[in-house]
Amino acid sequence: MRTPSGGVHVILPPANDNRGVIPLAPEALQTLYRGWQVQTGRRSKRSGFTAIKPPRQLDAALNVSD
């Protein structure tokens, strides 16, 4: 809710030295970004991802020129 339209979240994979931390799969985190444009890393499944919040309908309507 706090991220403005067009806002970007970059989720990076965890560092290798996270002892005692249970990592979440990128797919689990991506479920939090339903409705956003999600671009996954190209190297492996353990790569991070980028999520871009789409413009709200009201914002899009205000930016349309006649």
VENGI-V285592 format. One record per backbone hydrogen bond with DSSP energy under -1.0 kcal/mol. CO is the residue of the C=O (numbers start at 1). NH is the residue of the N-H. Records with the same first field share a line. If there is no record, write none. Layout:
CO: NH  NH
This chain:
4: 7
7: 53
9: 51
11: 49
17: 19
18: 21
25: 28  29
26: 30
29: 32
30: 33
33: 36
37: 52
39: 50
44: 47
48: 41
49: 11
50: 39
51: 9
52: 37
53: 6
56: 60
57: 61
58: 62
59: 63
